[in-house]
Amino acid sequence: MTPNHPYWYAHILGIYHMETWINNRAQPIQQHLEFLWVRWLALLQNYKSSMKHARLPKVAFVDETDPDTFGFLDPGQVVRGAHLIPVFASEHGTSWLRYGRSLVHHGGELDDWEEYYVSM
């Protein structure tokens, strides 16, 4: 699928550093790896946003049943941070991830906002 929006959005769940050994049949080589554990957000379908429509892009977390809900990302691929504004008219609910304690919720919260605006 090719997105019609220039960016992908993710919530960073963790920043990791790892020392690994690569065995290339000769002398093993030690390598330092850095990666991000992320929870992906997707643009809402059938929602038009642009300067023409005078609306900010709107995103929501990818449903937990999707095999690509979570992923790993090279920090070098991150362009910059984005300010996400909860869509207060939508619910503070549980449709994208089961309700309850989880590593993916901030500060012990039990659920997330359903939708977010991407501030520009």
Rosetta blueprint (number, residue, H / E / L):
1 M L
2 T L
3 P L
4 N L
5 H L
6 P L
7 Y L
8 W L
9 Y E
10 A E
11 H E
12 I E
13 L E
14 G E
15 I E
16 Y E
17 H E
18 M E
19 E E
20 T E
21 W E
22 I E
23 N L
24 N L
25 R L
26 A L
27 Q L
28 P L
29 I E
30 Q E
31 Q E
32 H E
33 L E
34 E E
35 F E
36 L E
37 W E
38 V E
39 R E
40 W E
41 L E
42 A E
43 L E
44 L L
45 Q L
46 N L
47 Y L
48 K L
49 S L
50 S E
51 M L
52 K L
53 H L
54 A L
55 R E
56 L L
57 P L
58 K E
59 V E
60 A E
61 F E
62 V L
63 D L
64 E L
65 T L
66 D L
67 P L
68 D L
69 T L
70 F E
71 G E
72 F E
73 L E
74 D L
75 P H
76 G H
77 Q H
78 V L
79 V L
80 R L
81 G L
82 A L
83 H L
84 L E
85 I E
86 P E
87 V L
88 F L
89 A L
90 S L
91 E L
92 H E
93 G E
94 T L
95 S L
96 W L
97 L L
98 R L
99 Y L
100 G L
101 R L
102 S L
103 L L
104 V L
105 H L
106 H H
107 G H
108 G H
109 E L
110 L L
111 D L
112 D E
113 W E
114 E L
115 E L
116 Y E
117 Y E
118 V E
119 S L
120 M L
